[in-house]
Amino acid sequence: MTLTRRRVVAGFGAGAALAAKPALAGLLDAPVTLINRALEDRSVKDIAKDNEIVIKVNAEMAKVESIKASTEIYEQRLLVTGLFNDQPTYDKFYAGVKGVSGIKKLYWHVVYMSDADQEAHKDGILSWGAVLEINAKAETALAVAKGVNHLNYRLATDAFANLYVLGRALSQKEKGLTIANLKPILGVKKVVDYIEVRPKPAS
């Protein structure tokens, strides 16, 4: 498993995070249904693999009894964002997710910040409502964008206004269009690109 890990102990300039979600909304993303993803440019088997990983990661979240993280997954590439104020919980969750089988690449954007650091930087940390608003705008932007198959992308916004895009473009042009449609969104400081370019195989 290839691992990309970013961790911030004090401050937040190099990492990314999600503010804690409300109890019900804070559970990690449920596995996608085959019906919802029927139009994606990938196989049912591949979608099933993603679902299996999400279930395992949900179990790791339950072990630490925390709701301070969120996931997005595409083709077994897992993006995790979150904000933890407890170091042992952070470490346990990281170790648990790292040990989940089937992950091809892990993009770790979970941040540890003490309560004191969070208070000191509170003006730079978005509320959960603001995070949801940015993410909704991003979803809408891709849904109406010409030349972009929005079903092949996953979006996540963190508490520091970083917008992550994970997925697959069928061409370099589509990748460029995808990023170009996300950058102008009000409130987004940076678009972090985890898009792979891979055309459809010849029939």
Summary of the structure (lengths in Angstrom):
residues: 203
radius of gyration: 16.6
end to end distance: 30.5
largest distance: 57.7
contacts: 629
relative contact order: 0.17
helix: 36%
strand: 23%
